[in-house]
Amino acid sequence: MDRLSTKQTLEKLGLTHRNSLRSRIESGQLTPIVDRGRNYYDRAQVEALVNPPIIYTTPSATMLATGEPEGGW
């Protein structure tokens, strides 16, 4: 498992202070790895927050026919 320091994690997420990570930890988006009193974060978890996965869906018949979604833009 590749891990990032708190400073590296903050830089990747575009945050400025370590307290900014608290809401992400409480919501379960990030899990700190404590090693000798220091917090580290799993690189894969941080990357998932920076670049969320793209979810592809199948377009509806209306979308295919008109080029617009059923409810409009």
Secondary structure, 3 states (H helix, E strand, C coil): CCEEEHHHHHHHHCCCCHHHHHHHHHCCCCCEEEECCEEEEEHHHHHHHHCCCCCCCCCCHHHHHHCCCCCCC
